[in-house]
Amino acid sequence: MFRKLVFGLFFVLGGLFASGAAAQPKSVATYKDWSVFVRDTDAGKICFAATEATDKSPKSVRHGDVFFLVASWANGAASEQPSLMTGYAINAKPEPTIRIGSDRWELYSSENEAFIESASEEERLIRAMRRGSDMRINAVSGRGTATSYVVSLRGVTAALQRVERECS
């Protein structure tokens, strides 16, 4: 799985944080189901923890790579910013959702990515991720297919601590 995660992130993130001099993300550590990467860009160093969905439904459709990331910028532009990246365009309505236990968050989508609107909700999600065992995500594809994912939270606390060390 780790090799697939690294390859998928190199491919998916190739255009992310676009910069002529930007290097590909470099893997620095793995903590159970989460991996930590750093990437140098013209805007500075970006550090992120990432994992791949452990379960994808429905099984009958091609989901592509589905990653959940938590990114921080060394320059302080963002700290522990969560996002979902899928292998397909995500419909804006209905909004993608995340559930951890009985807690729920709505996301807004832009093409194949989804984000949480407010910093306070991002912080609430990160706190829940540190306490939880898995995260359940629902989204609707651009073709109208309802999809759902399970993301393991094993190792997320250690991964986020490493991200903080790498980008502080």
TIFIRO-943560 format. One record per atom (N, C-alpha, C): x, y, z; atom name. Coordinates in Angstrom, 2 decimals, decimal comma. Layout:
! residues N
+---------+---------+---------+-------+
!      px !      py !      pz ! pator !
+---------+---------+---------+-------+
!       X !       Y !       Z !    CA !
...
+---------+---------+---------+-------+
//
This chain:
! residues 168
+---------+---------+---------+-------+
!      px !      py !      pz ! pator !
+---------+---------+---------+-------+
!    0,83 !   -1,19 !    0,00 !     N !
!    0,00 !    0,00 !    0,00 !    CA !
!    0,87 !    1,26 !    0,00 !     C !
!    1,99 !    1,25 !    0,76 !     N !
!    2,83 !    2,44 !    0,84 !    CA !
!    3,34 !    2,84 !   -0,53 !     C !
!    3,82 !    1,87 !   -1,31 !     N !
!    4,34 !    2,17 !   -2,64 !    CA !
!    3,25 !    2,81 !   -3,50 !     C !
!    2,03 !    2,26 !   -3,43 !     N !
!    0,91 !    2,83 !   -4,20 !    CA !
!    0,60 !    4,24 !   -3,72 !     C !
!    0,64 !    4,46 !   -2,41 !     N !
!    0,37 !    5,79 !   -1,85 !    CA !
!    1,39 !    6,79 !   -2,36 !     C !
!    2,66 !    6,44 !   -2,31 !     N !
!    3,72 !    7,35 !   -2,78 !    CA !
!    3,54 !    7,65 !   -4,26 !     C !
!    3,35 !    6,61 !   -5,07 !     N !
!    3,18 !    6,81 !   -6,50 !    CA !
!    1,94 !    7,65 !   -6,79 !     C !
!    0,84 !    7,32 !   -6,14 !     N !
!   -0,40 !    8,07 !   -6,34 !    CA !
!   -0,27 !    9,52 !   -5,96 !     C !
!    0,40 !    9,79 !   -4,85 !     N !
!    0,57 !   11,18 !   -4,42 !    CA !
!    1,48 !   11,94 !   -5,37 !     C !
!    2,53 !   11,30 !   -5,88 !     N !
!    3,38 !   11,98 !   -6,86 !    CA !
!    2,55 !   12,36 !   -8,07 !     C !
!    1,70 !   11,44 !   -8,52 !     N !
!    0,87 !   11,70 !   -9,69 !    CA !
!   -0,19 !   12,75 !   -9,40 !     C !
!   -0,94 !   12,55 !   -8,33 !     N !
!   -2,05 !   13,45 !   -7,99 !    CA !
!   -1,55 !   14,84 !   -7,64 !     C !
!   -0,47 !   14,92 !   -6,90 !     N !
!    0,02 !   16,21 !   -6,43 !    CA !
!    0,98 !   16,87 !   -7,40 !     C !
!    1,19 !   16,25 !   -8,55 !     N !
!    2,12 !   16,82 !   -9,52 !    CA !
!    1,79 !   18,25 !   -9,88 !     C !
!    0,51 !   18,58 !  -10,01 !     N !
!    0,11 !   19,93 !  -10,35 !    CA !
!   -0,23 !   20,78 !   -9,15 !     C !
!   -0,35 !   20,15 !   -7,99 !     N !
!   -0,69 !   20,87 !   -6,78 !    CA !
!    0,49 !   21,71 !   -6,35 !     C !
!    0,23 !   22,88 !   -5,83 !     N !
!    1,28 !   23,78 !   -5,38 !    CA !
!    2,22 !   24,07 !   -6,55 !     C !
!    1,65 !   24,35 !   -7,70 !     N !
!    2,42 !   24,49 !   -8,93 !    CA !
!    3,56 !   25,47 !   -8,78 !     C !
!    4,69 !   25,05 !   -9,28 !     N !
!    5,88 !   25,87 !   -9,23 !    CA !
!    6,88 !   25,29 !  -10,20 !     C !
!    7,53 !   26,14 !  -10,95 !     N !
!    8,53 !   25,66 !  -11,89 !    CA !
!    9,68 !   24,97 !  -11,20 !     C !
!   10,07 !   25,43 !  -10,03 !     N !
!   11,22 !   24,87 !   -9,33 !    CA !
!   10,81 !   23,87 !   -8,25 !     C !
!    9,55 !   23,57 !   -8,15 !     N !
!    9,08 !   22,70 !   -7,07 !    CA !
!    9,53 !   21,27 !   -7,28 !     C !
!    9,95 !   20,65 !   -6,20 !     N !
!   10,33 !   19,25 !   -6,22 !    CA !
!    9,11 !   18,38 !   -5,97 !     C !
!    9,21 !   17,12 !   -6,34 !     N !
!    8,15 !   16,17 !   -6,02 !    CA !
!    8,11 !   15,97 !   -4,52 !     C !
!    6,96 !   15,58 !   -3,97 !     N !
!    6,90 !   15,31 !   -2,53 !    CA !
!    7,89 !   14,21 !   -2,15 !     C !
!    8,52 !   14,38 !   -1,00 !     N !
!    9,49 !   13,41 !   -0,49 !    CA !
!    8,91 !   12,75 !    0,75 !     C !
!    8,87 !   11,42 !    0,75 !     N !
!    8,38 !   10,68 !    1,91 !    CA !
!    9,42 !   10,76 !    3,02 !     C !
!    8,96 !   11,14 !    4,23 !     N !
!    9,90 !   11,23 !    5,36 !    CA !
!    9,58 !   10,24 !    6,47 !     C !
!    8,36 !    9,72 !    6,55 !     N !
!    8,03 !    8,77 !    7,62 !    CA !
!    6,68 !    8,13 !    7,35 !     C !
!    6,47 !    6,97 !    7,96 !     N !
!    5,18 !    6,29 !    7,93 !    CA !
!    4,81 !    5,91 !    9,35 !     C !
!    3,58 !    6,19 !    9,71 !     N !
!    3,04 !    5,86 !   11,03 !    CA !
!    1,76 !    5,07 !   10,81 !     C !
!    1,85 !    3,76 !   10,96 !     N !
!    0,72 !    2,85 !   10,72 !    CA !
!    0,11 !    3,13 !    9,35 !     C !
!   -1,11 !    3,67 !    9,27 !     N !
!   -1,77 !    3,86 !    7,97 !    CA !
!   -1,53 !    5,24 !    7,35 !     C !
!   -0,75 !    6,08 !    8,00 !     N !
!   -0,50 !    7,44 !    7,53 !    CA !
!    0,97 !    7,63 !    7,17 !     C !
!    1,21 !    8,38 !    6,11 !     N !
!    2,57 !    8,71 !    5,69 !    CA !
!    2,75 !   10,22 !    5,72 !     C !
!    3,99 !   10,66 !    5,94 !     N !
!    4,31 !   12,08 !    6,01 !    CA !
!    5,22 !   12,42 !    4,83 !     C !
!    4,92 !   13,54 !    4,18 !     N !
!    5,67 !   13,99 !    3,02 !    CA !
!    6,04 !   15,46 !    3,20 !     C !
!    7,13 !   15,87 !    2,55 !     N !
!    7,50 !   17,28 !    2,48 !    CA !
!    7,75 !   17,61 !    1,02 !     C !
!    7,50 !   18,87 !    0,70 !     N !
!    7,72 !   19,34 !   -0,66 !    CA !
!    8,18 !   20,78 !   -0,61 !     C !
!    9,26 !   21,07 !   -1,32 !     N !
!    9,75 !   22,44 !   -1,42 !    CA !
!    9,14 !   23,10 !   -2,64 !     C !
!    8,64 !   24,32 !   -2,45 !     N !
!    8,06 !   25,10 !   -3,54 !    CA !
!    8,67 !   26,50 !   -3,50 !     C !
!    8,39 !   27,29 !   -4,50 !     N !
!    8,84 !   28,68 !   -4,49 !    CA !
!    8,26 !   29,45 !   -3,31 !     C !
!    7,09 !   29,04 !   -2,84 !     N !
!    6,43 !   29,70 !   -1,71 !    CA !
!    6,93 !   29,17 !   -0,36 !     C !
!    7,79 !   28,16 !   -0,38 !     N !
!    8,31 !   27,59 !    0,86 !    CA !
!    7,96 !   26,12 !    0,99 !     C !
!    8,33 !   25,57 !    2,11 !     N !
!    8,14 !   24,14 !    2,35 !    CA !
!    6,70 !   23,84 !    2,76 !     C !
!    6,16 !   22,76 !    2,19 !     N !
!    4,83 !   22,27 !    2,53 !    CA !
!    5,02 !   20,87 !    3,09 !     C !
!    4,36 !   20,59 !    4,20 !     N !
!    4,42 !   19,28 !    4,84 !    CA !
!    3,01 !   18,74 !    4,94 !     C !
!    2,85 !   17,45 !    4,71 !     N !
!    1,51 !   16,90 !    4,83 !    CA !
!    1,53 !   15,43 !    5,22 !     C !
!    0,49 !   15,04 !    5,93 !     N !
!    0,22 !   13,65 !    6,25 !    CA !
!   -0,85 !   13,18 !    5,28 !     C !
!   -0,73 !   11,95 !    4,82 !     N !
!   -1,69 !   11,44 !    3,84 !    CA !
!   -1,96 !    9,96 !    4,06 !     C !
!   -3,15 !    9,57 !    3,69 !     N !
!   -3,53 !    8,16 !    3,72 !    CA !
!   -4,48 !    7,90 !    2,57 !     C !
!   -4,59 !    6,64 !    2,22 !     N !
!   -5,51 !    6,24 !    1,15 !    CA !
!   -6,73 !    5,58 !    1,78 !     C !
!   -7,88 !    5,75 !    1,17 !     N !
!   -9,10 !    5,12 !    1,67 !    CA !
!   -8,89 !    3,60 !    1,75 !     C !
!   -9,32 !    3,00 !    2,86 !     N !
!   -9,18 !    1,56 !    3,04 !    CA !
!  -10,36 !    0,79 !    2,47 !     C !
!  -11,47 !    1,48 !    2,25 !     N !
!  -12,65 !    0,85 !    1,66 !    CA !
!  -13,32 !    1,87 !    0,75 !     C !
!  -13,73 !    1,42 !   -0,44 !     N !
!  -14,38 !    2,29 !   -1,42 !    CA !
!  -15,67 !    1,63 !   -1,88 !     C !
!  -16,77 !    2,37 !   -1,84 !     N !
!  -18,06 !    1,84 !   -2,28 !    CA !
!  -18,72 !    2,84 !   -3,22 !     C !
!  -19,51 !    2,39 !   -4,18 !     N !
!  -19,77 !    1,00 !   -4,50 !    CA !
!  -18,57 !    0,35 !   -5,19 !     C !
!  -18,47 !   -0,94 !   -5,05 !     N !
!  -17,34 !   -1,70 !   -5,63 !    CA !
!  -17,40 !   -1,72 !   -7,15 !     C !
!  -18,57 !   -1,48 !   -7,72 !     N !
!  -18,77 !   -1,63 !   -9,16 !    CA !
!  -18,29 !   -0,43 !   -9,98 !     C !
!  -17,78 !    0,63 !   -9,33 !     N !
!  -17,33 !    1,82 !  -10,08 !    CA !
!  -15,84 !    2,04 !   -9,89 !     C !
!  -15,24 !    2,75 !  -10,85 !     N !
!  -13,82 !    3,11 !  -10,75 !    CA !
!  -13,71 !    4,41 !   -9,97 !     C !
!  -13,09 !    4,35 !   -8,82 !     N !
!  -12,95 !    5,52 !   -7,96 !    CA !
!  -11,66 !    6,28 !   -8,25 !     C !
!  -10,69 !    5,61 !   -8,86 !     N !
!   -9,36 !    6,20 !   -8,96 !    CA !
!   -8,74 !    6,22 !   -7,58 !     C !
!   -7,66 !    6,96 !   -7,43 !     N !
!   -7,01 !    7,08 !   -6,13 !    CA !
!   -7,81 !    8,03 !   -5,26 !     C !
!   -8,04 !    7,65 !   -4,02 !     N !
!   -8,77 !    8,47 !   -3,06 !    CA !
!   -7,88 !    8,66 !   -1,84 !     C !
!   -7,46 !    9,91 !   -1,62 !     N !
!   -6,55 !   10,24 !   -0,52 !    CA !
!   -7,20 !   11,24 !    0,42 !     C !
!   -6,82 !   11,17 !    1,68 !     N !
!   -7,16 !   12,21 !    2,63 !    CA !
!   -5,84 !   12,78 !    3,12 !     C !
!   -5,72 !   14,11 !    3,09 !     N !
!   -4,48 !   14,78 !    3,45 !    CA !
!   -4,72 !   15,82 !    4,53 !     C !
!   -3,68 !   16,08 !    5,30 !     N !
!   -3,68 !   17,19 !    6,26 !    CA !
!   -2,37 !   17,92 !    6,03 !     C !
!   -2,45 !   19,17 !    5,56 !     N !
!   -1,26 !   19,91 !    5,14 !    CA !
!   -0,98 !   21,12 !    6,02 !     C !
!    0,31 !   21,41 !    6,16 !     N !
!    0,78 !   22,62 !    6,85 !    CA !
!    1,86 !   23,26 !    6,00 !     C !
!    1,92 !   24,58 !    6,00 !     N !
!    2,92 !   25,33 !    5,27 !    CA !
!    3,92 !   25,91 !    6,28 !     C !
!    5,19 !   25,78 !    5,99 !     N !
!    6,22 !   26,31 !    6,89 !    CA !
!    6,09 !   27,82 !    7,05 !     C !
!    5,59 !   28,52 !    6,03 !     N !
!    5,46 !   29,98 !    6,10 !    CA !
!    4,24 !   30,42 !    6,91 !     C !
!    3,46 !   29,46 !    7,44 !     N !
!    2,31 !   29,78 !    8,27 !    CA !
!    1,02 !   30,04 !    7,50 !     C !
!    1,04 !   29,91 !    6,19 !     N !
!   -0,17 !   30,17 !    5,39 !    CA !
!   -1,31 !   29,23 !    5,76 !     C !
!   -0,97 !   28,03 !    6,21 !     N !
!   -1,99 !   27,06 !    6,64 !    CA !
!   -1,36 !   26,13 !    7,66 !     C !
!   -2,20 !   25,68 !    8,59 !     N !
!   -1,75 !   24,73 !    9,60 !    CA !
!   -2,82 !   23,66 !    9,77 !     C !
!   -2,42 !   22,41 !    9,58 !     N !
!   -3,33 !   21,28 !    9,71 !    CA !
!   -4,62 !   21,48 !    8,91 !     C !
!   -4,46 !   21,74 !    7,62 !     N !
!   -5,60 !   21,94 !    6,73 !    CA !
!   -5,98 !   20,60 !    6,08 !     C !
!   -7,16 !   20,06 !    6,44 !     N !
!   -7,57 !   18,77 !    5,89 !    CA !
!   -8,19 !   18,91 !    4,50 !     C !
!   -8,01 !   17,87 !    3,68 !     N !
!   -8,65 !   17,87 !    2,36 !    CA !
!   -8,80 !   16,44 !    1,85 !     C !
!   -9,78 !   16,27 !    1,00 !     N !
!  -10,04 !   15,01 !    0,33 !    CA !
!   -9,66 !   15,18 !   -1,13 !     C !
!   -8,95 !   14,19 !   -1,69 !     N !
!   -8,62 !   14,20 !   -3,11 !    CA !
!   -9,10 !   12,88 !   -3,70 !     C !
!   -9,88 !   12,98 !   -4,78 !     N !
!  -10,42 !   11,79 !   -5,42 !    CA !
!   -9,94 !   11,68 !   -6,86 !     C !
!  -10,20 !   10,54 !   -7,45 !     N !
!   -9,83 !   10,31 !   -8,84 !    CA !
!  -10,91 !   10,73 !   -9,81 !     C !
!  -11,85 !   11,55 !   -9,36 !     N !
!  -12,96 !   12,00 !  -10,20 !    CA !
!  -13,46 !   13,36 !   -9,71 !     C !
!  -14,22 !   14,04 !  -10,56 !     N !
!  -14,83 !   15,32 !  -10,16 !    CA !
!  -15,93 !   15,05 !   -9,14 !     C !
!  -15,95 !   15,86 !   -8,08 !     N !
!  -16,93 !   15,72 !   -7,01 !    CA !
!  -18,04 !   16,75 !   -7,23 !     C !
!  -19,29 !   16,31 !   -7,15 !     N !
!  -20,42 !   17,23 !   -7,23 !    CA !
!  -20,43 !   18,17 !   -6,03 !     C !
!  -20,80 !   19,41 !   -6,27 !     N !
!  -20,91 !   20,38 !   -5,17 !    CA !
!  -22,15 !   20,13 !   -4,33 !     C !
!  -23,22 !   19,64 !   -4,94 !     N !
!  -24,48 !   19,36 !   -4,24 !    CA !
!  -24,89 !   17,93 !   -4,53 !     C !
!  -25,24 !   17,14 !   -3,56 !     N !
!  -25,11 !   17,46 !   -2,14 !    CA !
!  -23,65 !   17,53 !   -1,73 !     C !
!  -23,39 !   18,28 !   -0,68 !     N !
!  -22,02 !   18,46 !   -0,21 !    CA !
!  -21,43 !   17,14 !    0,26 !     C !
!  -20,14 !   16,92 !   -0,01 !     N !
!  -19,48 !   15,76 !    0,59 !    CA !
!  -19,53 !   15,90 !    2,11 !     C !
!  -19,58 !   14,77 !    2,80 !     N !
!  -19,63 !   14,79 !    4,26 !    CA !
!  -18,59 !   13,85 !    4,85 !     C !
!  -18,19 !   14,18 !    6,07 !     N !
!  -17,29 !   13,33 !    6,86 !    CA !
!  -18,00 !   13,02 !    8,16 !     C !
!  -17,85 !   11,78 !    8,62 !     N !
!  -18,36 !   11,38 !    9,94 !    CA !
!  -17,24 !   10,67 !   10,70 !     C !
!  -17,09 !   11,07 !   11,95 !     N !
!  -16,24 !   10,34 !   12,89 !    CA !
!  -17,11 !   10,14 !   14,11 !     C !
!  -17,46 !    8,89 !   14,38 !     N !
!  -18,41 !    8,63 !   15,46 !    CA !
!  -19,72 !    9,32 !   15,14 !     C !
!  -20,23 !   10,10 !   16,09 !     N !
!  -21,49 !   10,82 !   15,86 !    CA !
!  -21,27 !   12,25 !   15,34 !     C !
!  -20,01 !   12,66 !   15,19 !     N !
!  -19,70 !   14,01 !   14,69 !    CA !
!  -19,74 !   14,02 !   13,16 !     C !
!  -20,19 !   15,16 !   12,60 !     N !
!  -20,38 !   15,27 !   11,15 !    CA !
!  -19,87 !   16,62 !   10,66 !     C !
!  -19,28 !   16,62 !    9,45 !     N !
!  -18,80 !   17,85 !    8,81 !    CA !
!  -19,25 !   17,85 !    7,36 !     C !
!  -19,59 !   19,03 !    6,85 !     N !
!  -19,86 !   19,20 !    5,43 !    CA !
!  -18,65 !   19,85 !    4,80 !     C !
!  -18,36 !   19,46 !    3,57 !     N !
!  -17,23 !   20,00 !    2,84 !    CA !
!  -17,74 !   20,73 !    1,61 !     C !
!  -16,91 !   21,59 !    1,06 !     N !
!  -17,22 !   22,16 !   -0,25 !    CA !
!  -16,22 !   21,56 !   -1,23 !     C !
!  -16,64 !   21,39 !   -2,46 !     N !
!  -15,77 !   20,73 !   -3,44 !    CA !
!  -15,36 !   21,68 !   -4,56 !     C !
!  -14,20 !   21,37 !   -5,11 !     N !
!  -13,68 !   22,07 !   -6,28 !    CA !
!  -12,99 !   21,01 !   -7,13 !     C !
!  -13,62 !   20,67 !   -8,24 !     N !
!  -13,14 !   19,61 !   -9,13 !    CA !
!  -13,00 !   18,30 !   -8,36 !     C !
!  -11,77 !   17,80 !   -8,19 !     N !
!  -11,59 !   16,50 !   -7,53 !    CA !
!  -11,13 !   16,63 !   -6,07 !     C !
!  -11,32 !   17,80 !   -5,49 !     N !
!  -10,91 !   18,03 !   -4,10 !    CA !
!  -12,09 !   18,54 !   -3,28 !     C !
!  -12,01 !   18,31 !   -1,97 !     N !
!  -13,04 !   18,83 !   -1,06 !    CA !
!  -12,37 !   19,32 !    0,21 !     C !
!  -12,91 !   20,41 !    0,75 !     N !
!  -12,31 !   21,09 !    1,90 !    CA !
!  -13,40 !   21,48 !    2,89 !     C !
!  -12,96 !   21,79 !    4,11 !     N !
!  -13,87 !   22,32 !    5,13 !    CA !
!  -13,79 !   23,84 !    5,05 !     C !
!  -14,93 !   24,49 !    5,17 !     N !
!  -15,04 !   25,94 !    4,96 !    CA !
!  -14,33 !   26,77 !    6,03 !     C !
!  -14,48 !   26,43 !    7,30 !     N !
!  -13,98 !   27,32 !    8,35 !    CA !
!  -12,83 !   26,70 !    9,14 !     C !
!  -11,96 !   27,56 !    9,64 !     N !
!  -10,82 !   27,11 !   10,44 !    CA !
!  -11,28 !   26,42 !   11,72 !     C !
!  -12,35 !   26,91 !   12,33 !     N !
!  -12,81 !   26,29 !   13,58 !    CA !
!  -13,33 !   24,87 !   13,32 !     C !
!  -13,97 !   24,65 !   12,18 !     N !
!  -14,44 !   23,30 !   11,85 !    CA !
!  -13,27 !   22,39 !   11,47 !     C !
!  -12,24 !   22,96 !   10,82 !     N !
!  -11,03 !   22,19 !   10,55 !    CA !
!  -10,41 !   21,70 !   11,86 !     C !
!  -10,30 !   22,61 !   12,82 !     N !
!   -9,73 !   22,26 !   14,13 !    CA !
!  -10,56 !   21,19 !   14,82 !     C !
!  -11,88 !   21,30 !   14,74 !     N !
!  -12,76 !   20,31 !   15,35 !    CA !
!  -12,56 !   18,94 !   14,69 !     C !
!  -12,42 !   18,93 !   13,36 !     N !
!  -12,18 !   17,67 !   12,65 !    CA !
!  -10,85 !   17,06 !   13,07 !     C !
!   -9,80 !   17,86 !   13,12 !     N !
!   -8,48 !   17,34 !   13,49 !    CA !
!   -8,52 !   16,74 !   14,90 !     C !
!   -9,19 !   17,41 !   15,83 !     N !
!   -9,32 !   16,86 !   17,20 !    CA !
!  -10,03 !   15,51 !   17,17 !     C !
!  -11,10 !   15,42 !   16,39 !     N !
!  -11,84 !   14,16 !   16,30 !    CA !
!  -11,01 !   13,07 !   15,62 !     C !
!  -10,23 !   13,45 !   14,61 !     N !
!   -9,36 !   12,48 !   13,94 !    CA !
!   -8,36 !   11,88 !   14,93 !     C !
!   -7,81 !   12,71 !   15,79 !     N !
!   -6,82 !   12,24 !   16,78 !    CA !
!   -7,46 !   11,25 !   17,77 !     C !
!   -8,75 !   11,40 !   18,04 !     N !
!   -9,44 !   10,54 !   19,00 !    CA !
!  -10,08 !    9,31 !   18,36 !     C !
!  -10,37 !    9,37 !   17,06 !     N !
!  -11,15 !    8,33 !   16,42 !    CA !
!  -10,34 !    7,16 !   15,91 !     C !
!  -11,06 !    6,15 !   15,40 !     N !
!  -10,40 !    4,99 !   14,81 !    CA !
!  -10,57 !    4,95 !   13,29 !     C !
!  -11,68 !    5,50 !   12,81 !     N !
!  -11,84 !    5,63 !   11,37 !    CA !
!  -12,77 !    6,79 !   11,04 !     C !
!  -12,71 !    7,19 !    9,79 !     N !
!  -13,47 !    8,33 !    9,30 !    CA !
!  -14,27 !    7,83 !    8,10 !     C !
!  -15,52 !    8,23 !    8,01 !     N !
!  -16,37 !    7,82 !    6,90 !    CA !
!  -16,71 !    9,05 !    6,06 !     C !
!  -16,50 !    8,92 !    4,77 !     N !
!  -16,68 !   10,05 !    3,85 !    CA !
!  -17,71 !    9,65 !    2,79 !     C !
!  -18,65 !   10,54 !    2,52 !     N !
!  -19,64 !   10,35 !    1,46 !    CA !
!  -19,52 !   11,50 !    0,47 !     C !
!  -19,61 !   11,17 !   -0,81 !     N !
!  -19,56 !   12,18 !   -1,86 !    CA !
!  -20,36 !   11,68 !   -3,05 !     C !
!  -20,70 !   12,59 !   -3,95 !     N !
!  -21,38 !   12,23 !   -5,19 !    CA !
!  -20,48 !   12,67 !   -6,34 !     C !
!  -20,25 !   11,75 !   -7,26 !     N !
!  -19,38 !   12,06 !   -8,39 !    CA !
!  -20,08 !   12,98 !   -9,38 !     C !
!  -19,31 !   13,54 !  -10,28 !     N !
!  -19,85 !   14,39 !  -11,33 !    CA !
!  -20,86 !   13,66 !  -12,20 !     C !
!  -20,78 !   12,34 !  -12,23 !     N !
!  -21,73 !   11,52 !  -13,00 !    CA !
!  -22,97 !   11,17 !  -12,18 !     C !
!  -23,01 !   11,62 !  -10,92 !     N !
!  -24,17 !   11,37 !  -10,09 !    CA !
!  -24,11 !   10,11 !   -9,26 !     C !
!  -22,97 !    9,45 !   -9,22 !     N !
!  -22,83 !    8,22 !   -8,44 !    CA !
!  -22,53 !    8,55 !   -6,99 !     C !
!  -23,33 !    8,02 !   -6,08 !     N !
!  -23,08 !    8,18 !   -4,65 !    CA !
!  -21,92 !    7,27 !   -4,27 !     C !
!  -20,90 !    7,83 !   -3,64 !     N !
!  -19,73 !    7,06 !   -3,23 !    CA !
!  -19,51 !    7,20 !   -1,74 !     C !
!  -18,84 !    6,21 !   -1,17 !     N !
!  -18,49 !    6,30 !    0,25 !    CA !
!  -17,14 !    5,65 !    0,47 !     C !
!  -16,44 !    6,16 !    1,47 !     N !
!  -15,08 !    5,73 !    1,77 !    CA !
!  -14,89 !    5,58 !    3,26 !     C !
!  -14,01 !    4,66 !    3,62 !     N !
!  -13,56 !    4,54 !    5,00 !    CA !
!  -12,08 !    4,87 !    4,99 !     C !
!  -11,68 !    5,76 !    5,90 !     N !
!  -10,29 !    6,16 !    6,04 !    CA !
!   -9,84 !    5,79 !    7,45 !     C !
!   -8,79 !    5,00 !    7,54 !     N !
!   -8,24 !    4,62 !    8,84 !    CA !
!   -7,57 !    5,82 !    9,49 !     C !
!   -7,74 !    5,95 !   10,79 !     N !
!   -7,08 !    7,02 !   11,54 !    CA !
!   -5,93 !    6,47 !   12,39 !     C !
!   -5,56 !    5,20 !   12,17 !     N !
!   -4,43 !    4,61 !   12,89 !    CA !
!   -3,14 !    5,30 !   12,46 !     C !
!   -2,46 !    5,93 !   13,40 !     N !
!   -1,21 !    6,60 !   13,10 !    CA !
!   -1,33 !    8,08 !   12,81 !     C !
!   -2,55 !    8,62 !   12,76 !     N !
!   -2,71 !   10,02 !   12,37 !    CA !
!   -2,09 !   10,97 !   13,38 !     C !
!   -2,19 !   10,68 !   14,68 !     N !
!   -1,64 !   11,59 !   15,68 !    CA !
!   -0,13 !   11,71 !   15,53 !     C !
!    0,56 !   10,58 !   15,41 !     N !
!    2,02 !   10,60 !   15,23 !    CA !
!    2,39 !   11,28 !   13,92 !     C !
!    1,61 !   11,04 !   12,86 !     N !
!    1,90 !   11,67 !   11,57 !    CA !
!    1,75 !   13,18 !   11,65 !     C !
!    0,72 !   13,67 !   12,33 !     N !
!    0,52 !   15,12 !   12,46 !    CA !
!    1,60 !   15,75 !   13,34 !     C !
!    2,06 !   15,03 !   14,33 !     N !
!    3,17 !   15,54 !   15,14 !    CA !
!    4,42 !   15,67 !   14,29 !     C !
!    4,67 !   14,71 !   13,41 !     N !
!    5,84 !   14,77 !   12,52 !    CA !
!    5,69 !   15,92 !   11,52 !     C !
!    4,49 !   16,12 !   11,00 !     N !
!    4,26 !   17,25 !   10,09 !    CA !
!    4,61 !   18,55 !   10,80 !     C !
!    4,18 !   18,69 !   12,04 !     N !
!    4,47 !   19,91 !   12,80 !    CA !
!    5,98 !   20,09 !   12,97 !     C !
!    6,69 !   19,02 !   13,28 !     N !
!    8,15 !   19,12 !   13,43 !    CA !
!    8,83 !   19,49 !   12,12 !     C !
!    8,37 !   18,90 !   11,02 !     N !
!    8,99 !   19,15 !    9,72 !    CA !
!    8,75 !   20,57 !    9,22 !     C !
!    7,61 !   21,16 !    9,57 !     N !
!    7,26 !   22,46 !    9,01 !    CA !
!    7,26 !   23,59 !   10,04 !     C !
!    7,88 !   23,38 !   11,19 !     N !
!    7,90 !   24,47 !   12,18 !    CA !
!    9,21 !   25,23 !   12,11 !     C !
+---------+---------+---------+-------+
//
